[in-house]
Amino acid sequence: MTKTTNKYSPEVRERAVRMVLNGAGQHERRWAAIVSISSKIGCAPQTLNEWVKKVEVDTGQRGGITTEHAGKMKALEREVRELKQANEILRKASAYFAQAELDRPLKR
């Protein structure tokens, strides 16, 4: 699993998205606004478009999974994975100790 670094600060992202959403009237099409603004901040138009779509999802203007819910799902998936690992360790330990109990000589 690779983790990408954010080259742009949250402030730059927010400002760029705001410029796209507020400046839609200045351009013939939304994509033209995205291309224009992305060239000014030095990012790829597709990147800025993804930022805009994510803000629209988070504000309820577009369908999809919000950032908050995605974070909660990721945390829950991590917790499930850790619990499965713990259960597997406990299952193996239980089997080991059960076998050790069977192998032990009887006391009389």
Beta strands, then each sheet from edge to edge (+ up, - down):
end
